[in-house]
Amino acid sequence: MSTHLTVTSIDRARILKSASTIGMLGSGARNAPRIIAALCDPGVSAAGIAALVAEEPTLYARVLRVANSAYYGQSRSVSSVERALVLLGVDAVRGIAAAACLDRTFARAANDGMVNMRAMIHHSHATAAAADSLARISHPALAPEVFIAGLLHNLGVAVQVQLDTPAVRAIIDLRRNGDRRDIRVLESEQSAVSHEECAAVIFDAWQLPQSLIAGIRHHHDPMMAPEPHREVAALVNLGATVGLAVGSTHTLEPIAVEHNAPAMARLGVSAEQLESVTRALPDRLAHLSRALA
């Protein structure tokens, strides 16, 4: 455990304070975290999503650009968010808008370059796309939810950097010196709070659905998630490892890691199916990244 922080000194209030300094909390209809929270609320209707997106011209334009991209393969021009909702569906538009908000939130968290936030965003895109593909094989109803969960799963890193910069720097130094141990082991040695816990506190403050909170909180050890939410956690976990396997790594996870066998068993996903998703991911990710750039 690091000496500069103790477990008792890290509480919800300090995590929220750190999140506030980088714009993850706050008021206003155009606040990116609030938009994400609304997009993740299953009670928000298609009309509500259209109205939410229409409030901000840059977000509106981005949704249309992605809706017309090769990633979604539309043969007809999508000229309005309402049209996008009809052609692509509510969940696709939710994901597009959430990805746009993710970029803003990470941008606000930019530091001295200690953590490459662009690489983190690319890994988030890879995780979302892979988790979505795996869900369509094993649990189709969860595909829209795990796409957004994949996008958001590493958002806690941005808070962790603000809250405990020396610990994050120490972990990065260990990585640069060849330490390949699980990130949770390194966090337990160097910091009093994990990126998963940081994310869970923030998402609880945003009032996201419990399945998203639990899935992201346990994405490194999905079988520790509460029973009803283990499939979401398992899909995000495997999505992340597939992303790492195709080279979409980042500062804190610079190498590929083994796939979680219990997660595969929980989902009923075979090694052959996982390999198929892995082979298809680079092309799918290239389309998605170009669309979201």
N, C-alpha and C positions, 0 to 999 in steps of 0.2 A: 504494500500500500504506500502511496506517495505521502511524504511528510507535509506537503503544502496544503493538503485538504484531508479532512477526516469524514467518515461516513455521517457523523452527526451534524456536520456543518453544511452538508448538501441536502437541502430539502426542496420541497415543491416551490416555495417562494423564491429561492435563489435560481432555480432553473427557469422559472417564469420571468424573473428579472433579467437574466441573460438573454432569453428569447426576445424580450421587449426591446433590448438595445439594438437588435438587428431587424426589427420590424416584423417579428412573427406574431406579435400581439398588438392590439390597437383598435381604434374605432374607425368607422367610415365605410361606406358601401363599396368603395374601390380598394379597400385593403385586401391584398392578395390572400392572406390566410383566411379571412372571412369569406372570400369567394370560394376557396377550396372547401371550407366547411359546408357552405351551402350546396356546392356541387356534390358533396358526399352524402347529403341528406336525402334519403329515399323519399321523403315526404314532399320534396320540391318537384313540382310538375314540369312537363316540357315547356309550358308557357312561362313558368317561373324561371327556368334556365335561359330561355330566349331573352327574357327581360333583363336578367342578370348580366348576360354577355353584352347585350345591347347598350348597357350603361357606360361601357368603356370602349371607345373606338378601336384602340390598339388590340384589345382582346378579341373584339368582333372580327377585325381583319385577319387575325391569326387563325381563328377558327375556320373562316372561309378558305384561307390558303391551304390549311391542312386537309380540310374536307375535299378539296379539289386535287389533292396530291395523288401520286401513284400508289401511296400506301393504302388508300381506300379504293383505288381502282374505279373511280366514278367516270362513266362515259358521257354524262351530262353535266353541264356547268351547275355548280351549287352557288347560287347568288344571294342567299340569305341564311341566317341561322335557322329560321323556321323550316326552310327547305332541307338544310342539313339534318335537322331532327327527323324529317320524314324519310329521307333517303338512307341515312346512316343509323338512325335510332338515337334515343336519349342517351344511352350509356356511352356511345362513341363520342358524342359531343361533350359529355361530362369529362371524359378522359382527355380530349383535346384541350379543353379549357383548363383542366387541372395541370396539364403539362406546361402550359404557358405561365400559370401562376407559380409553378415550381421554379422555373428559371428566375423569376423575379426574386423569390425568397432566397435562393442560393446567392444571387448577385448581391443582395443586401448583406450577406454573410461573408463576402470576400475579405480575406485577411492579407497578410504580407506574402501570400503565395505558398505558405506552409502546406496547405491542403489545396490541391488542384481542383477547384470547384467545377470546372468544365468537364474534367474526367469523371467527377462524381455524378454530374448530370447525365453524361453519356452512359455510365453504368446503370443509372436509374432507368433510362430509356430501355436498355438491354434487359434489365430485370423485368420491367413491365411487359415488354413484348414476349419474353420467354414464359413468364408466368401465365400470361393470357393464352399462349399456345398450349401449354400444359393443361390449363383448365379446360380448354375446348376438347381435349382428349379424355379427361377423367371426370371433371365436374363443370359442365358447360354453364350452369347457372351462376357460377362464381367468377366467370371470365371478366366481366366488367369491373367487379369489385377488386380483383387481384391486380388488374391493370393499374388502377389508381394506387393500390397498396404498394405495388412495385415502384411506381414513381416516387412515392413518399418515404420508402423504407429507410433511407439513410439521412433523412432531414435532421435527425438528432445530432449528427456530426457537427452541423453548423452551430448548434447550441453548445455542444461540448467544447468546441474551439474557444468560444467566448468565456465559458465558465471555468475551464481548466486548461489554459493554453500550454503551461509547462508539461502537463501529462500527455497531451496530444503530441507535442514536440518530441517527448521521450519515446513514445510509441513509434513515431516516424523514424527516429534515429535507430531504433531496434530493427525496424524493417530494412533500412538501408544497410545495416550490418548483417543482413541475412537471416534474421529471426523469422521463422515461418510458422510459429505457433498461432493457434486460433486467436482472433482479435479479442475475444472475451477474456482469455487468459492474460493477455497484455494489459487490457483495461483493468482487470482485477489487481494487477501488480502496480500499475502506475496511477490510476485515477480512482476516485471514490464514487464515480457515477459513469454508467455506460451510455453509449449513444442510443441504445434501445430504450433505456429508461428516460433519457431526455426527450426522445420522440414521444413516448407514451404520455408523459406529463403534458407536453404541448398539445397533443391531439385530444387529450381529455379536456383541456381548456378550450379547444375549438369545438368540443362537443361532437366529435366524429363518432360514427357507429362503433359499438364495442368490438365488432368483428375486425374492423380495421385497426383499432388500438391494440388488440391482443395479437393480431397477426404480425404487426410491425414490431411490437414489444418482444416477440419471441421468434423473430425471423432467423436467428442463428441457432435456435434449439426449439423447433416447432412442436415437439412432443411435450414441451413444458407449458404450452398454451392451454387455456381452459378447453375442456373437451369440445364444446360446440364450435370452437374457432381454430381447431388444429389443421383443418384442410386449408384455410386461408394462409396460415403461417407456413405450412408445408409448401404450398405453391410459390409463395414469395421466396422461401429458402432455396428451392430448386431453381427458380427463375434467376436468382442471384448467382448461383454456382454455374449455371449455364452461361450467363453473361461473362463471368470470369473466364470460363473455359474458352470462349471465342476471343479473348484478349481485351474485353471491356473491363479493365481493372482501374484502380484508383490508388491514391497515395497510401491509404491505410490497408488496402487489400491488393497488393501489387502482383499477386500470383494466383493461379487457379487453385481451387481446393476440391477435396473429394465430395462427391454427391452424398447427401444424407440418406442412408439406406432406410431408416425408419420412416422418413418422410415419403420415400418412394412407395414403401409398403402401405402406408396409410392411404395414399392416393390411388394405389393400384396401378402405378406407372412402371412399365418395364424398362430395362436398360436399352432395349431397341427403340422404344418410343422416345426416351430421353435423348438418344443419339440422333434420332430423326429431327427433333426440335433443335438440337444443337447445330446440325448441318444447315438447317433452314434459316437460323437466326441471323447470320451476317447480312444476307440480302434483305431480310425483313427490317433489320436494324438500320441498314443504310437508307432505305426508303423512309423509315420513321424519323431518323435524325435529320435527313434533308427537309422533310416536311416541317419539322419542329424548329429548324434552325432560324 
